Amino acid sequence: METVAATVDAAEFADWTRPSLLPMTRLAKRLAPHADADDIVQEALARAWAKRHQFAADRGTPTTWLLAIVADRARSSRRSRIRRLRVVDDTADLPDAPARDAGVDVDLERAIESLTGRQQLAVQLHYFVGLTVDETAAVMACSPGTVKSTLYDARTRLRARLGDTDD
């Protein structure tokens, strides 16, 4: 009898998470481009399954809760990737960085990478995953006003980095 209940519970969980799979995959691809997004989503789903009893509907939607878990898994993936990178000879002279042509725009992805972690997350959630300010706040566990301020600061830094002075 317990296995039937577990099967129903698993089926209900799958139905409950299904609408969030596309936003979860988009966020994983944006936050950890060098990792396998499907692996990050699977890790997030496994964590969500194990902690499903901790979901509180009064603190956000299933999608915002799942996206917060994906963001955490993507950060872990980036940290483990950095730990795997090893400097071959840390005493060798580094070549000079190539000079940038002042007339060439900086790549948007690199500009986003130059933002603080909090700003990157807000930009990715709001502009690339398409969450509202309130949904972004739920994922980031902060107030909507904090998200608005963070997005404003991020846009300001991106404009400066990309050389956009038009207002």
Order of alpha helices (4+ residues) and beta strands (2+ residues): alpha-alpha-alpha-alpha-alpha-alpha-alpha-alpha
